Amino acid sequence: MILPKSLRKAANIGEGDDVLVEVKDGVILMKVFKPRVVDVEPELIEKLLEEEVKLEEGEKFVLDTGVLVEYIVERAPYRPIVKKLLDEASSGRVRLYATPITLSETLYVASNMRRRNFRIQMKKIKLRFLD
């Protein structure tokens, strides 16, 4: 989305900042979104795979290309974690966000995989857009 410089300045949004847009009671809310970057040790991933991953209701996550590709590749090592996250989002317990660039990159990577079941897998990922 392209915002005029005057609007960005008034809203304290820098050029290239990620912006979270929500509609509440008919009002469009925009705020700068700064996702936390966390380094995860392989041992922790293994522990998460073995145990029940607990997510709190109302948590919000921003998906990157790697996460979506892990879901599309059926034998990917972290697919069970991503599947649980997508299931939680489908039930409404958590909210997921992805930037248009992430979606574009995911489609590009997936289309280059030339997998027969690609279309089937992509139908499982439901995206909601604000009107």
N, CA and C atoms as an extended XYZ file, in Angstrom:
393
Properties=species:S:1:pos:R:3:atomname:S:1:resname:S:1:resid:I:1 pbc="F F F"
N         0.850       -1.149        0.000 N   MET     1
C         0.000        0.000        0.000 CA  MET     1
C         0.907        1.227        0.000 C   MET     1
N         0.576        2.196       -0.793 N   ILE     2
C         1.356        3.428       -0.854 CA  ILE     2
C         0.592        4.509       -0.103 C   ILE     2
N         1.269        5.105        0.875 N   LEU     3
C         0.669        6.179        1.657 CA  LEU     3
C         1.384        7.481        1.319 C   LEU     3
N         0.629        8.567        1.183 N   PRO     4
C         1.279        9.856        0.936 CA  PRO     4
C         2.227       10.205        2.089 C   PRO     4
N         3.300       10.908        1.764 N   LYS     5
C         4.309       11.259        2.758 CA  LYS     5
C         3.702       12.025        3.928 C   LYS     5
N         2.776       12.928        3.639 N   SER     6
C         2.161       13.723        4.713 CA  SER     6
C         1.388       12.834        5.690 C   SER     6
N         0.699       11.816        5.179 N   LEU     7
C        -0.050       10.896        6.041 CA  LEU     7
C         0.913       10.030        6.859 C   LEU     7
N         1.986        9.548        6.206 N   ARG     8
C         2.981        8.751        6.934 CA  ARG     8
C         3.600        9.558        8.066 C   ARG     8
N         3.921       10.823        7.770 N   LYS     9
C         4.545       11.681        8.776 CA  LYS     9
C         3.590       11.922        9.942 C   LYS     9
N         2.334       12.199        9.643 N   ALA    10
C         1.339       12.448       10.692 CA  ALA    10
C         1.108       11.213       11.554 C   ALA    10
N         1.221       10.029       10.951 N   ALA    11
C         0.987        8.776       11.679 CA  ALA    11
C         2.288        8.176       12.221 C   ALA    11
N         3.406        8.906       12.039 N   ASN    12
C         4.714        8.434       12.507 CA  ASN    12
C         5.077        7.075       11.891 C   ASN    12
N         4.807        6.940       10.595 N   ILE    13
C         5.119        5.720        9.852 CA  ILE    13
C         6.279        6.035        8.915 C   ILE    13
N         7.361        5.286        9.056 N   GLY    14
C         8.523        5.505        8.210 CA  GLY    14
C         8.372        4.827        6.860 C   GLY    14
N         9.148        5.301        5.890 N   GLU    15
C         9.118        4.686        4.566 CA  GLU    15
C         9.619        3.251        4.675 C   GLU    15
N         8.840        2.301        4.169 N   GLY    16
C         9.209        0.896        4.209 CA  GLY    16
C         8.785        0.161        5.470 C   GLY    16
N         8.178        0.881        6.440 N   ASP    17
C         7.696        0.212        7.655 CA  ASP    17
C         6.557       -0.742        7.321 C   ASP    17
N         6.485       -1.845        8.064 N   ASP    18
C         5.331       -2.735        7.960 CA  ASP    18
C         4.208       -2.121        8.775 C   ASP    18
N         3.014       -2.117        8.197 N   VAL    19
C         1.869       -1.488        8.851 CA  VAL    19
C         0.767       -2.520        9.019 C   VAL    19
N         0.235       -2.589       10.229 N   LEU    20
C        -0.890       -3.462       10.528 CA  LEU    20
C        -2.152       -2.631       10.347 C   LEU    20
N        -3.059       -3.094        9.499 N   VAL    21
C        -4.301       -2.372        9.233 CA  VAL    21
C        -5.461       -3.216        9.732 C   VAL    21
N        -6.307       -2.615       10.570 N   GLU    22
C        -7.487       -3.291       11.091 CA  GLU    22
C        -8.675       -2.354       10.955 C   GLU    22
N        -9.857       -2.930       10.879 N   VAL    23
C       -11.085       -2.144       10.867 CA  VAL    23
C       -11.848       -2.470       12.136 C   VAL    23
N       -12.106       -1.436       12.957 N   LYS    24
C       -12.871       -1.610       14.193 CA  LYS    24
C       -14.007       -0.606       14.200 C   LYS    24
N       -15.211       -1.125       14.317 N   ASP    25
C       -16.407       -0.275       14.352 CA  ASP    25
C       -16.436        0.708       13.187 C   ASP    25
N       -16.039        0.242       12.018 N   GLY    26
C       -16.090        1.060       10.818 CA  GLY    26
C       -14.941        2.044       10.673 C   GLY    26
N       -13.997        2.036       11.603 N   VAL    27
C       -12.855        2.947       11.559 CA  VAL    27
C       -11.610        2.151       11.166 C   VAL    27
N       -10.855        2.676       10.213 N   ILE    28
C        -9.625        2.023        9.776 CA  ILE    28
C        -8.496        2.444       10.713 C   ILE    28
N        -7.861        1.457       11.342 N   LEU    29
C        -6.746        1.704       12.255 CA  LEU    29
C        -5.456        1.212       11.614 C   LEU    29
N        -4.428        2.047       11.648 N   MET    30
C        -3.128        1.668       11.101 CA  MET    30
C        -2.078        1.893       12.174 C   MET    30
N        -1.224        0.894       12.364 N   LYS    31
C        -0.120        1.088       13.297 CA  LYS    31
C         1.107        0.359       12.772 C   LYS    31
N         2.258        0.907       13.108 N   VAL    32
C         3.514        0.296       12.691 CA  VAL    32
C         3.639       -1.047       13.389 C   VAL    32
N         3.994       -2.039       12.608 N   PHE    33
C         4.134       -3.386       13.153 CA  PHE    33
C         5.600       -3.769       13.102 C   PHE    33
N         6.156       -4.081       14.261 N   LYS    34
C         7.555       -4.505       14.330 CA  LYS    34
C         7.593       -5.914       14.901 C   LYS    34
N         7.611       -6.925       14.016 N   PRO    35
C         7.622       -8.304       14.513 CA  PRO    35
C         8.904       -8.610       15.274 C   PRO    35
N         8.758       -9.422       16.303 N   ARG    36
C         9.928       -9.859       17.060 CA  ARG    36
C        10.624      -10.964       16.276 C   ARG    36
N        11.924      -10.882       16.214 N   VAL    37
C        12.707      -11.928       15.565 CA  VAL    37
C        13.344      -12.754       16.672 C   VAL    37
N        13.093      -14.034       16.628 N   VAL    38
C        13.590      -14.919       17.672 CA  VAL    38
C        14.415      -16.029       17.038 C   VAL    38
N        15.624      -16.217       17.535 N   ASP    39
C        16.436      -17.355       17.103 CA  ASP    39
C        15.997      -18.570       17.899 C   ASP    39
N        15.678      -19.631       17.219 N   VAL    40
C        15.209      -20.834       17.896 CA  VAL    40
C        16.238      -21.941       17.699 C   VAL    40
N        16.684      -22.491       18.801 N   GLU    41
C        17.644      -23.590       18.755 CA  GLU    41
C        16.960      -24.853       18.229 C   GLU    41
N        17.658      -25.679       17.468 N   PRO    42
C        17.061      -26.923       16.956 CA  PRO    42
C        16.495      -27.816       18.057 C   PRO    42
N        17.136      -27.792       19.237 N   GLU    43
C        16.642      -28.617       20.348 CA  GLU    43
C        15.248      -28.180       20.782 C   GLU    43
N        15.014      -26.861       20.766 N   LEU    44
C        13.697      -26.347       21.153 CA  LEU    44
C        12.637      -26.778       20.145 C   LEU    44
N        12.985      -26.763       18.866 N   ILE    45
C        12.042      -27.209       17.836 CA  ILE    45
C        11.674      -28.667       18.070 C   ILE    45
N        12.664      -29.491       18.362 N   GLU    46
C        12.387      -30.908       18.629 CA  GLU    46
C        11.462      -31.059       19.831 C   GLU    46
N        11.686      -30.256       20.855 N   LYS    47
C        10.847      -30.314       22.056 CA  LYS    47
C         9.409      -29.911       21.718 C   LYS    47
N         9.271      -28.872       20.895 N   LEU    48
C         7.932      -28.428       20.498 CA  LEU    48
C         7.215      -29.497       19.684 C   LEU    48
N         7.968      -30.213       18.854 N   LEU    49
C         7.366      -31.277       18.058 CA  LEU    49
C         6.887      -32.427       18.939 C   LEU    49
N         7.629      -32.701       20.004 N   GLU    50
C         7.274      -33.813       20.885 CA  GLU    50
C         6.126      -33.461       21.827 C   GLU    50
N         6.088      -32.215       22.294 N   GLU    51
C         5.080      -31.801       23.263 CA  GLU    51
C         3.932      -31.087       22.562 C   GLU    51
N         2.884      -30.893       23.315 N   GLU    52
C         1.746      -30.116       22.818 CA  GLU    52
C         2.158      -28.644       22.797 C   GLU    52
N         2.041      -28.005       21.658 N   VAL    53
C         2.370      -26.592       21.555 CA  VAL    53
C         1.179      -25.800       22.083 C   VAL    53
N         1.422      -24.960       23.076 N   LYS    54
C         0.331      -24.211       23.701 CA  LYS    54
C         0.334      -22.777       23.190 C   LYS    54
N        -0.775      -22.381       22.613 N   LEU    55
C        -0.933      -21.017       22.128 CA  LEU    55
C        -2.039      -20.353       22.932 C   LEU    55
N        -1.828      -19.099       23.291 N   GLU    56
C        -2.849      -18.388       24.043 CA  GLU    56
C        -3.859      -17.781       23.086 C   GLU    56
N        -5.127      -17.804       23.508 N   GLU    57
C        -6.187      -17.242       22.676 CA  GLU    57
C        -5.913      -15.760       22.435 C   GLU    57
N        -6.129      -15.338       21.197 N   GLY    58
C        -5.943      -13.941       20.831 CA  GLY    58
C        -4.532      -13.588       20.386 C   GLY    58
N        -3.604      -14.537       20.457 N   GLU    59
C        -2.240      -14.251       20.013 CA  GLU    59
C        -2.242      -13.936       18.521 C   GLU    59
N        -1.314      -13.077       18.108 N   LYS    60
C        -1.192      -12.691       16.706 CA  LYS    60
C         0.196      -13.086       16.217 C   LYS    60
N         0.243      -13.614       14.991 N   PHE    61
C         1.502      -14.042       14.396 CA  PHE    61
C         1.584      -13.513       12.973 C   PHE    61
N         2.782      -13.128       12.557 N   VAL    62
C         3.033      -12.745       11.170 CA  VAL    62
C         3.820      -13.884       10.538 C   VAL    62
N         3.282      -14.413        9.457 N   LEU    63
C         3.916      -15.543        8.774 CA  LEU    63
C         4.915      -15.038        7.749 C   LEU    63
N         6.029      -15.729        7.642 N   ASP    64
C         6.958      -15.407        6.569 CA  ASP    64
C         6.935      -16.532        5.535 C   ASP    64
N         7.654      -16.342        4.471 N   THR    65
C         7.653      -17.307        3.373 CA  THR    65
C         8.043      -18.700        3.841 C   THR    65
N         9.065      -18.786        4.674 N   GLY    66
C         9.540      -20.085        5.146 CA  GLY    66
C         8.469      -20.883        5.865 C   GLY    66
N         7.652      -20.195        6.659 N   VAL    67
C         6.585      -20.876        7.400 CA  VAL    67
C         5.563      -21.461        6.434 C   VAL    67
N         5.144      -20.669        5.455 N   LEU    68
C         4.145      -21.155        4.502 CA  LEU    68
C         4.698      -22.288        3.640 C   LEU    68
N         5.960      -22.197        3.266 N   VAL    69
C         6.566      -23.271        2.472 CA  VAL    69
C         6.661      -24.553        3.302 C   VAL    69
N         6.959      -24.429        4.595 N   GLU    70
C         6.979      -25.614        5.470 CA  GLU    70
C         5.630      -26.318        5.449 C   GLU    70
N         4.553      -25.560        5.346 N   TYR    71
C         3.222      -26.171        5.320 CA  TYR    71
C         2.955      -26.865        3.988 C   TYR    71
N         3.385      -26.244        2.909 N   ILE    72
C         3.109      -26.787        1.579 CA  ILE    72
C         3.878      -28.092        1.342 C   ILE    72
N         5.118      -28.151        1.824 N   VAL    73
C         5.938      -29.351        1.641 CA  VAL    73
C         5.516      -30.373        2.689 C   VAL    73
N         4.851      -31.428        2.253 N   GLU    74
C         4.250      -32.383        3.182 CA  GLU    74
C         5.254      -33.075        4.093 C   GLU    74
N         6.484      -33.249        3.658 N   ARG    75
C         7.477      -33.946        4.489 CA  ARG    75
C         8.436      -32.986        5.183 C   ARG    75
N         8.117      -31.705        5.211 N   ALA    76
C         8.984      -30.718        5.864 CA  ALA    76
C         9.055      -31.003        7.366 C   ALA    76
N        10.229      -30.833        7.963 N   PRO    77
C        10.397      -31.210        9.367 CA  PRO    77
C         9.538      -30.421       10.353 C   PRO    77
N         9.236      -29.164       10.048 N   TYR    78
C         8.475      -28.347       10.993 CA  TYR    78
C         7.008      -28.207       10.605 C   TYR    78
N         6.577      -28.975        9.630 N   ARG    79
C         5.186      -28.907        9.175 CA  ARG    79
C         4.177      -29.131       10.298 C   ARG    79
N         4.401      -30.069       11.237 N   PRO    80
C         3.411      -30.262       12.309 CA  PRO    80
C         3.167      -29.003       13.146 C   PRO    80
N         4.226      -28.226       13.382 N   ILE    81
C         4.061      -26.985       14.143 CA  ILE    81
C         3.250      -25.982       13.334 C   ILE    81
N         3.578      -25.841       12.051 N   VAL    82
C         2.851      -24.898       11.194 CA  VAL    82
C         1.397      -25.334       11.051 C   VAL    82
N         1.160      -26.626       10.906 N   LYS    83
C        -0.209      -27.130       10.782 CA  LYS    83
C        -1.017      -26.783       12.027 C   LYS    83
N        -0.425      -26.961       13.203 N   LYS    84
C        -1.123      -26.621       14.442 CA  LYS    84
C        -1.459      -25.131       14.467 C   LYS    84
N        -0.522      -24.297       14.051 N   LEU    85
C        -0.750      -22.858       14.022 CA  LEU    85
C        -1.897      -22.510       13.075 C   LEU    85
N        -1.917      -23.109       11.887 N   LEU    86
C        -2.995      -22.853       10.924 CA  LEU    86
C        -4.329      -23.388       11.435 C   LEU    86
N        -4.319      -24.526       12.112 N   ASP    87
C        -5.554      -25.064       12.700 CA  ASP    87
C        -6.099      -24.125       13.771 C   ASP    87
N        -5.200      -23.587       14.597 N   GLU    88
C        -5.619      -22.642       15.640 CA  GLU    88
C        -6.219      -21.386       15.007 C   GLU    88
N        -5.655      -20.943       13.893 N   ALA    89
C        -6.194      -19.768       13.200 CA  ALA    89
C        -7.555      -20.078       12.592 C   ALA    89
N        -7.718      -21.268       12.038 N   SER    90
C        -9.007      -21.657       11.451 CA  SER    90
C       -10.102      -21.692       12.503 C   SER    90
N        -9.737      -22.066       13.728 N   SER    91
C       -10.730      -22.117       14.804 CA  SER    91
C       -10.976      -20.737       15.412 C   SER    91
N       -10.183      -19.740       15.021 N   GLY    92
C       -10.373      -18.385       15.523 CA  GLY    92
C        -9.627      -18.084       16.817 C   GLY    92
N        -8.844      -19.032       17.312 N   ARG    93
C        -8.124      -18.809       18.582 CA  ARG    93
C        -6.952      -17.835       18.424 C   ARG    93
N        -6.296      -17.871       17.275 N   VAL    94
C        -5.187      -16.948       17.022 CA  VAL    94
C        -5.425      -16.268       15.680 C   VAL    94
N        -4.735      -15.158       15.459 N   ARG    95
C        -4.843      -14.434       14.189 CA  ARG    95
C        -3.497      -14.484       13.488 C   ARG    95
N        -3.559      -14.729       12.187 N   LEU    96
C        -2.343      -14.799       11.385 CA  LEU    96
C        -2.343      -13.679       10.355 C   LEU    96
N        -1.172      -13.131       10.116 N   TYR    97
C        -1.004      -12.088        9.118 CA  TYR    97
C         0.138      -12.481        8.190 C   TYR    97
N         0.054      -12.046        6.944 N   ALA    98
C         1.141      -12.242        5.984 CA  ALA    98
C         1.157      -11.034        5.065 C   ALA    98
N         2.337      -10.584        4.722 N   THR    99
C         2.449       -9.441        3.820 CA  THR    99
C         2.211       -9.912        2.386 C   THR    99
N         1.817       -8.995        1.510 N   PRO   100
C         1.656       -9.372        0.097 CA  PRO   100
C         2.941       -9.951       -0.497 C   PRO   100
N         4.094       -9.438       -0.085 N   ILE   101
C         5.372       -9.959       -0.588 CA  ILE   101
C         5.538      -11.420       -0.172 C   ILE   101
N         5.205      -11.733        1.078 N   THR   102
C         5.312      -13.114        1.562 CA  THR   102
C         4.428      -14.037        0.736 C   THR   102
N         3.200      -13.609        0.475 N   LEU   103
C         2.288      -14.436       -0.323 CA  LEU   103
C         2.822      -14.622       -1.737 C   LEU   103
N         3.346      -13.552       -2.310 N   SER   104
C         3.902      -13.624       -3.660 CA  SER   104
C         5.102      -14.573       -3.706 C   SER   104
N         6.003      -14.454       -2.728 N   GLU   105
C         7.172      -15.340       -2.689 CA  GLU   105
C         6.759      -16.795       -2.504 C   GLU   105
N         5.764      -17.024       -1.661 N   THR   106
C         5.300      -18.392       -1.416 CA  THR   106
C         4.739      -19.000       -2.691 C   THR   106
N         3.933      -18.233       -3.404 N   LEU   107
C         3.376      -18.739       -4.664 CA  LEU   107
C         4.481      -19.003       -5.682 C   LEU   107
N         5.487      -18.134       -5.716 N   TYR   108
C         6.599      -18.322       -6.647 CA  TYR   108
C         7.365      -19.607       -6.324 C   TYR   108
N         7.711      -19.777       -5.052 N   VAL   109
C         8.450      -20.981       -4.639 CA  VAL   109
C         7.632      -22.229       -4.937 C   VAL   109
N         6.363      -22.183       -4.563 N   ALA   110
C         5.504      -23.353       -4.751 CA  ALA   110
C         5.310      -23.680       -6.232 C   ALA   110
N         5.174      -22.652       -7.058 N   SER   111
C         4.972      -22.920       -8.487 CA  SER   111
C         6.221      -23.536       -9.106 C   SER   111
N         7.382      -23.202       -8.562 N   ASN   112
C         8.628      -23.789       -9.064 CA  ASN   112
C         8.838      -25.214       -8.573 C   ASN   112
N         8.090      -25.613       -7.577 N   MET   113
C         8.206      -26.982       -7.082 CA  MET   113
C         7.585      -27.964       -8.074 C   MET   113
N         6.667      -27.468       -8.893 N   ARG   114
C         5.998      -28.284       -9.916 CA  ARG   114
C         5.434      -29.580       -9.339 C   ARG   114
N         4.792      -29.432       -8.196 N   ARG   115
C         4.195      -30.608       -7.548 CA  ARG   115
C         2.759      -30.765       -8.016 C   ARG   115
N         2.378      -32.002       -8.228 N   ARG   116
C         1.023      -32.301       -8.665 CA  ARG   116
C         0.003      -31.880       -7.613 C   ARG   116
N         0.358      -32.037       -6.347 N   ASN   117
C        -0.601      -31.741       -5.294 CA  ASN   117
C        -0.540      -30.292       -4.822 C   ASN   117
N         0.196      -29.440       -5.516 N   PHE   118
C         0.325      -28.046       -5.102 CA  PHE   118
C        -1.028      -27.352       -5.004 C   PHE   118
N        -1.872      -27.543       -6.018 N   ARG   119
C        -3.181      -26.876       -6.006 CA  ARG   119
C        -4.023      -27.332       -4.820 C   ARG   119
N        -3.952      -28.601       -4.523 N   ILE   120
C        -4.708      -29.133       -3.390 CA  ILE   120
C        -4.228      -28.496       -2.093 C   ILE   120
N        -2.917      -28.415       -1.923 N   GLN   121
C        -2.364      -27.840       -0.698 CA  GLN   121
C        -2.725      -26.361       -0.567 C   GLN   121
N        -2.650      -25.605       -1.656 N   MET   122
C        -2.946      -24.176       -1.586 CA  MET   122
C        -4.409      -23.927       -1.237 C   MET   122
N        -5.308      -24.833       -1.602 N   LYS   123
C        -6.713      -24.663       -1.252 CA  LYS   123
C        -6.920      -24.754        0.252 C   LYS   123
N        -5.996      -25.403        0.942 N   LYS   124
C        -6.117      -25.539        2.390 CA  LYS   124
C        -5.776      -24.239        3.115 C   LYS   124
N        -5.025      -23.372        2.464 N   ILE   125
C        -4.644      -22.104        3.086 CA  ILE   125
C        -5.706      -21.071        2.730 C   ILE   125
N        -6.483      -20.668        3.714 N   LYS   126
C        -7.558      -19.714        3.477 CA  LYS   126
C        -7.081      -18.318        3.869 C   LYS   126
N        -7.281      -17.385        2.977 N   LEU   127
C        -6.881      -16.013        3.236 CA  LEU   127
C        -8.122      -15.139        3.317 C   LEU   127
N        -8.117      -14.249        4.268 N   ARG   128
C        -9.232      -13.312        4.392 CA  ARG   128
C        -8.714      -11.909        4.117 C   ARG   128
N        -9.446      -11.184        3.304 N   PHE   129
C        -9.076       -9.815        2.994 CA  PHE   129
C       -10.137       -8.880        3.554 C   PHE   129
N        -9.712       -7.725        4.022 N   LEU   130
C       -10.662       -6.738        4.525 CA  LEU   130
C       -11.341       -6.052        3.352 C   LEU   130
N       -12.645       -5.826        3.485 N   ASP   131
C       -13.383       -5.103        2.437 CA  ASP   131
C       -13.106       -3.616        2.533 C   ASP   131
